[in-house]
Amino acid sequence: MSILLREQDADGVLRLTLNDPARRNALSEAMLTALGGTVEEAGRDPEVRVIVLAAEGPVFCAGHDLKEMTAGRAEQDRGRAYFTRILGQCSAVMQGIVACPKPVIAEVRGIATAAGCQLVASCDLALAAETAMFCTPGVHIGLFCSTPMVALSRNVSNKHAMEMLLTGDMMPAARAAEIGLLNRSVAPEVLRDEVTSLVRKIASKSALTLATGKRAFYAQREMPLAEAYAHASQVMVENMLARDAEEGIGAFVEKRAPVWVDA
């Protein structure tokens, strides 16, 4: 049985489903390897336009596999080399989602904790069932959620992020949407329909335009204001010279549907 299911439709929507519910879809070494490799491959696949990340079972993702982490302590260095490697691998997967030229949308039906919450925060968009819950509970076990903090603090305000990190309390989906961790929360029975409607809308756009915009969004966010405007202006110049921009503007003027060539 594969721990990561892959399903792709004719519209270019790739649905990836974490499929290890017995281990609460933990980010084990195997899961990180499968997820990271599949997202990287999808980023290069011209047939993929949008990626949906979902999960089987009542837990979306419980974060790192603590049994694997504990086993790492048996080494002579008390696990230093193992912890360094696995946290580096996890960080690379999260950055891979951000760097992927295809929009990545989280569909959260259950609980997302620790690095599982980090996974949701790393996606470009996130919708959740009203029954979903979120937390960064490391403080309960003497382990501050420092790596989840990176993605979390880039989605919500400092005080909201620090409240989650310092208390470790569970947060309901409605509140997660209020503070910006989610785009919105919806009734569980309509979650997949809502995600499908959103991703089909995105998939209908020029893939080149989406990739250009996603890359520019994350790049400018880390820059000072003047540098961000200079960068964004240059991106728009290059974008204006693309065939799809010429086609899109022409179609708008001529009042017809554009025909994208993704170039």
Backbone torsions as a table, in degrees:
resi	resn	phi	psi	omega
1	MET	NA	130.9	179.3
2	SER	-77.4	138.2	178.1
3	ILE	-84.1	-5.8	174.9
4	LEU	-136.7	110.3	-179.1
5	LEU	-85.9	145.2	-178.9
6	ARG	-128.5	128.2	179.6
7	GLU	-140.6	125.7	-177.8
8	GLN	-125.3	135.2	-178.9
9	ASP	-104.1	179.6	-174.8
10	ALA	-70.2	-16.7	179.8
11	ASP	-88.9	2.6	179.3
12	GLY	85.9	16.3	177.5
13	VAL	-90.8	117.4	178.6
14	LEU	-99.4	120.3	179.6
15	ARG	-104.0	116.3	177.0
16	LEU	-106.1	128.0	-176.6
17	THR	-122.2	118.3	173.8
18	LEU	-63.0	125.5	-169.8
19	ASN	-130.3	55.5	175.4
20	ASP	-135.0	56.9	-173.4
21	PRO	-61.8	-27.3	179.2
22	ALA	-62.4	-29.2	176.7
23	ARG	-107.0	23.6	176.5
24	ARG	57.9	33.2	179.2
25	ASN	51.2	38.8	-179.2
26	ALA	-62.4	153.2	177.9
27	LEU	-84.1	68.6	175.4
28	SER	-68.2	171.4	175.9
29	GLU	-56.6	-43.2	-178.4
30	ALA	-65.0	-41.2	-179.2
31	MET	-67.4	-42.7	179.3
32	LEU	-62.5	-41.0	179.5
33	THR	-64.1	-45.4	-179.0
34	ALA	-65.7	-45.7	-176.7
35	LEU	-67.9	-47.0	-179.3
36	GLY	-61.5	-44.6	-179.7
37	GLY	-66.3	-39.0	-178.2
38	THR	-70.3	-41.0	178.2
39	VAL	-65.0	-41.7	178.7
40	GLU	-62.4	-43.8	178.4
41	GLU	-63.5	-42.6	-179.5
42	ALA	-64.3	-33.2	178.7
43	GLY	-63.5	-27.0	-179.6
44	ARG	-93.9	-10.0	-174.0
45	ASP	-86.9	113.5	-178.8
46	PRO	-66.1	-16.3	178.8
47	GLU	-79.4	-15.9	179.0
48	VAL	-94.1	127.8	-179.6
49	ARG	-112.2	-33.9	-179.6
50	VAL	-144.8	146.3	178.3
51	ILE	-116.8	131.9	172.9
52	VAL	-109.3	132.3	178.6
53	LEU	-113.2	114.5	-177.6
54	ALA	-126.1	-173.6	-178.8
55	ALA	-154.4	148.8	174.2
56	GLU	-86.8	146.6	174.0
57	GLY	89.8	178.8	-174.9
58	PRO	-77.3	-9.6	-180.0
59	VAL	-117.4	121.6	177.1
60	PHE	-63.5	-53.7	176.9
61	CYS	-167.2	128.4	-177.4
62	ALA	-92.7	9.1	-179.8
63	GLY	88.9	-154.6	-177.2
64	HIS	-64.1	152.8	175.9
65	ASP	-79.4	101.9	-174.3
66	LEU	-68.3	-24.1	175.6
67	LYS	-67.8	-41.8	175.5
68	GLU	-64.2	-42.2	-179.2
69	MET	-62.9	-42.6	-179.7
70	THR	-65.1	-39.0	178.9
71	ALA	-61.1	-30.1	179.6
72	GLY	-63.7	-21.8	-179.9
73	ARG	-68.7	-15.0	-177.6
74	ALA	-70.6	-15.8	-179.7
75	GLU	-71.9	161.6	-176.2
76	GLN	-59.8	-31.3	-179.8
77	ASP	-87.7	13.0	179.9
78	ARG	62.5	20.7	173.8
79	GLY	101.2	1.9	-176.0
80	ARG	-55.7	-49.0	-177.8
81	ALA	-65.3	-41.4	-179.8
82	TYR	-66.3	-46.8	179.9
83	PHE	-60.4	-40.7	178.6
84	THR	-61.0	-43.4	-178.0
85	ARG	-68.4	-47.4	-174.4
86	ILE	-70.4	-36.5	177.6
87	LEU	-71.1	-34.2	174.6
88	GLY	-65.8	-39.9	178.3
89	GLN	-64.3	-43.5	179.5
90	CYS	-63.6	-44.2	179.3
91	SER	-61.6	-36.9	178.9
92	ALA	-66.3	-38.5	178.2
93	VAL	-63.9	-45.3	-179.9
94	MET	-62.5	-43.7	178.1
95	GLN	-66.9	-31.4	177.2
96	GLY	-64.4	-35.9	176.9
97	ILE	-65.5	-43.7	178.5
98	VAL	-65.4	-40.7	-177.1
99	ALA	-78.0	-17.9	-178.9
100	CYS	-59.5	129.5	-178.3
101	PRO	-69.6	-12.1	179.2
102	LYS	-94.2	137.7	174.8
103	PRO	-59.4	137.7	-179.9
104	VAL	-118.6	123.8	-175.9
105	ILE	-118.1	124.3	176.6
106	ALA	-84.4	133.2	173.9
107	GLU	-114.9	102.1	-169.6
108	VAL	-106.4	114.7	-179.2
109	ARG	-102.2	-23.3	-175.2
110	GLY	-124.2	-144.1	-175.9
111	ILE	-90.4	139.0	176.4
112	ALA	-127.2	112.8	-176.2
113	THR	-123.6	151.2	174.8
114	ALA	52.8	-122.0	-179.8
115	ALA	-66.5	-16.9	172.4
116	GLY	-70.1	-37.5	173.7
117	CYS	-68.1	-37.7	175.3
118	GLN	-59.8	-39.4	179.5
119	LEU	-63.1	-43.5	177.1
120	VAL	-62.2	-45.4	-178.6
121	ALA	-65.7	-26.2	-178.8
122	SER	-77.9	-21.0	178.9
123	CYS	-72.2	155.9	-177.7
124	ASP	-69.4	-37.9	178.1
125	LEU	-136.3	157.5	178.5
126	ALA	-150.0	126.7	172.6
127	LEU	-118.4	146.2	-177.4
128	ALA	-140.5	154.5	171.0
129	ALA	-68.3	149.6	179.6
130	GLU	-60.4	-21.2	-179.4
131	THR	-87.6	-5.1	179.8
132	ALA	-69.7	155.0	179.1
133	MET	-135.9	153.3	-175.5
134	PHE	-137.1	143.5	173.7
135	CYS	-164.9	160.8	172.0
136	THR	-121.1	84.9	-165.7
137	PRO	-91.2	15.0	-175.1
138	GLY	-54.6	-33.8	-178.0
139	VAL	-60.2	-24.0	179.7
140	HIS	-68.0	-25.1	-176.9
141	ILE	-117.8	20.2	176.7
142	GLY	75.7	20.9	-177.0
143	LEU	-133.2	99.2	-178.5
144	PHE	-62.5	137.1	-177.8
145	CYS	-77.5	69.5	-173.2
146	SER	-71.1	-42.2	179.0
147	THR	-74.2	-40.2	172.1
148	PRO	-58.3	-29.3	179.7
149	MET	-58.3	-33.7	-176.3
150	VAL	-62.0	-51.1	179.4
151	ALA	-70.6	-40.9	-178.0
152	LEU	-60.4	-45.3	-176.2
153	SER	-71.7	-11.8	175.7
154	ARG	-95.8	3.2	178.2
155	ASN	-115.4	-34.0	-175.1
156	VAL	-125.7	168.0	-178.6
157	SER	-67.2	162.1	-178.1
158	ASN	-56.0	-46.5	-175.1
159	LYS	-69.0	-37.4	176.7
160	HIS	-67.7	-40.9	178.1
161	ALA	-63.2	-46.5	-178.5
162	MET	-64.9	-34.1	177.1
163	GLU	-62.8	-44.3	177.9
164	MET	-63.3	-42.9	-175.6
165	LEU	-72.7	-36.5	-176.3
166	LEU	-81.7	-30.3	-178.6
167	THR	-95.9	-34.1	-175.3
168	GLY	72.1	10.9	-176.0
169	ASP	-71.6	149.8	173.3
170	MET	-70.0	139.7	178.7
171	MET	-120.0	127.3	177.8
172	PRO	-69.7	157.6	-175.7
173	ALA	-58.2	-39.1	-178.8
174	ALA	-59.7	-42.2	178.8
175	ARG	-70.3	-38.1	177.8
176	ALA	-60.8	-35.0	176.6
177	ALA	-71.0	-38.6	179.7
178	GLU	-60.6	-38.7	-175.1
179	ILE	-90.8	-4.1	174.1
180	GLY	100.3	4.0	176.2
181	LEU	-71.5	-30.0	177.8
182	LEU	-119.6	155.7	169.7
183	ASN	-73.2	-41.9	175.7
184	ARG	-169.9	162.1	172.9
185	SER	-115.3	144.5	-175.9
186	VAL	-137.2	168.3	177.2
187	ALA	-59.7	139.2	-176.8
188	PRO	-53.0	-36.7	-174.9
189	GLU	-72.1	-15.5	-180.0
190	VAL	-112.5	4.0	-175.5
191	LEU	-57.2	-51.1	-176.9
192	ARG	-63.9	-38.8	178.2
193	ASP	-62.9	-40.8	179.5
194	GLU	-64.6	-42.8	178.4
195	VAL	-64.8	-43.9	-179.9
196	THR	-59.8	-44.3	178.9
197	SER	-60.8	-42.7	-179.2
198	LEU	-66.9	-46.9	-175.3
199	VAL	-70.4	-32.1	177.6
200	ARG	-67.4	-36.4	176.5
201	LYS	-62.7	-44.6	-179.4
202	ILE	-68.9	-41.4	-177.6
203	ALA	-64.1	-20.4	-179.0
204	SER	-78.6	-7.7	-178.2
205	LYS	-86.8	168.9	175.9
206	SER	-63.9	125.8	179.3
207	ALA	-62.7	-36.3	178.0
208	LEU	-62.9	-44.0	-179.1
209	THR	-64.0	-43.3	179.1
210	LEU	-62.1	-44.7	-179.5
211	ALA	-65.1	-41.1	178.5
212	THR	-61.3	-46.9	-177.6
213	GLY	-67.8	-41.6	179.8
214	LYS	-63.1	-47.0	-179.6
215	ARG	-60.8	-43.6	-178.7
216	ALA	-68.1	-37.5	-179.2
217	PHE	-58.4	-52.2	-176.1
218	TYR	-71.9	-29.5	178.6
219	ALA	-69.8	-49.7	-176.0
220	GLN	-67.6	-26.9	-177.5
221	ARG	-61.8	-28.0	-178.3
222	GLU	-91.8	1.7	-174.3
223	MET	-102.9	155.0	168.3
224	PRO	-61.6	161.1	-171.0
225	LEU	-56.1	-51.0	-176.7
226	ALA	-64.0	-40.8	179.1
227	GLU	-65.5	-37.9	179.9
228	ALA	-63.6	-43.4	178.6
229	TYR	-65.8	-39.7	178.4
230	ALA	-63.4	-42.6	179.2
231	HIS	-65.1	-47.6	-178.3
232	ALA	-63.2	-36.7	178.6
233	SER	-64.4	-42.2	179.2
234	GLN	-66.3	-38.7	176.6
235	VAL	-60.4	-42.2	-178.9
236	MET	-67.9	-35.3	175.9
237	VAL	-59.9	-49.4	-179.9
238	GLU	-64.2	-38.4	178.9
239	ASN	-63.7	-41.0	179.1
240	MET	-62.4	-28.1	-179.7
241	LEU	-83.2	-7.7	-179.6
242	ALA	-74.0	151.2	179.6
243	ARG	-60.8	-39.4	-176.4
244	ASP	-66.9	-32.9	176.2
245	ALA	-67.8	-42.3	177.2
246	GLU	-61.2	-44.2	179.6
247	GLU	-66.1	-44.7	-177.5
248	GLY	-63.8	-43.3	178.8
249	ILE	-67.3	-41.4	177.6
250	GLY	-61.5	-42.4	179.5
251	ALA	-64.3	-38.6	178.7
252	PHE	-63.7	-47.0	-179.9
253	VAL	-62.8	-38.9	-177.1
254	GLU	-87.5	0.6	178.2
255	LYS	56.8	52.8	176.2
256	ARG	-138.6	167.9	178.6
257	ALA	-77.0	137.3	179.1
258	PRO	-73.7	153.3	174.8
259	VAL	-117.0	106.1	-175.1
260	TRP	-79.7	143.8	172.7
261	VAL	-116.7	0.9	178.1
262	ASP	57.7	41.9	178.7
263	ALA	-149.4	NA	NA
